[in-house]
Amino acid sequence: MLLHHPLDFLYYSCYNLGMGLRTGRPRTGIKPNTSIRIDLDILHQARIAAVIQKKTLGQWLEEAIQEKIKREQKVRKEG
């Protein structure tokens, strides 16, 4: 087997192991968009809070979710 490219070895070893080639879009580092259903009044309040803190709505929501998860884990440990 003559290898022309450094990744040829990986290709042939994966192929021979029956794993096949990895297909699909390569990772870009960009987070995928997600759709959620949320009350519009709550969304509006979140937008306002994000703007006041000079954050994007996504950043603000991520932080709010992480804080809630930590609070609930703490309550479970105590209870």
LINHU-V335832 format. One record per residue. N is the residue number from 0. SS is DSSP state (A for helix, B for strand, O for the rest). OMEGA is omega in degrees with one decimal (none if undefined). NEAR is the number of other ideal C-beta (glycine too) atoms within 8 Angstrom. Layout:
# LINHU-V335832
<<N	SS	OMEGA	NEAR> <N	SS	OMEGA	NEAR>>
This chain:
# LINHU-V335832
<<0	O	-179.4	3> <1	O	-178.8	3> <2	O	-178.6	8> <3	O	-175.0	4> <4	O	-179.3	5> <5	O	-178.8	5> <6	O	178.5	6> <7	A	179.7	9> <8	A	179.4	8> <9	A	179.7	7> <10	A	-176.2	9> <11	A	179.3	10> <12	A	178.5	8> <13	A	-179.3	11> <14	A	-178.3	9> <15	A	177.9	6> <16	O	178.8	6> <17	O	-179.0	4> <18	O	-178.9	5> <19	O	179.6	7> <20	O	174.0	6> <21	O	179.8	5> <22	O	178.7	4> <23	O	-176.7	4> <24	O	178.0	4> <25	O	179.5	4> <26	O	-178.0	4> <27	O	-176.1	5> <28	O	178.5	3> <29	O	179.9	4> <30	O	-179.8	4> <31	O	175.4	4> <32	O	178.7	4> <33	O	177.9	4> <34	O	175.8	4> <35	O	175.0	4> <36	O	-176.8	3> <37	O	177.4	6> <38	O	-175.6	5> <39	A	178.2	6> <40	A	178.4	6> <41	A	177.8	8> <42	A	179.0	9> <43	A	178.4	8> <44	A	179.0	8> <45	A	177.8	12> <46	A	-179.9	9> <47	A	179.7	8> <48	A	179.4	9> <49	A	-179.9	13> <50	A	179.4	7> <51	A	-179.3	6> <52	O	179.9	7> <53	O	178.0	4> <54	O	172.3	8> <55	O	178.3	6> <56	A	179.2	9> <57	A	178.7	7> <58	A	-178.1	9> <59	A	-179.8	13> <60	A	178.0	10> <61	A	179.9	8> <62	A	-179.4	9> <63	A	179.2	9> <64	A	179.1	8> <65	A	179.0	8> <66	A	179.4	8> <67	A	178.7	8> <68	A	179.3	8> <69	A	179.1	8> <70	A	-177.9	8> <71	A	176.3	8> <72	A	178.9	8> <73	A	179.3	8> <74	A	179.2	8> <75	A	179.6	7> <76	A	-177.8	6> <77	A	-172.9	5> <78	O	none	4>>
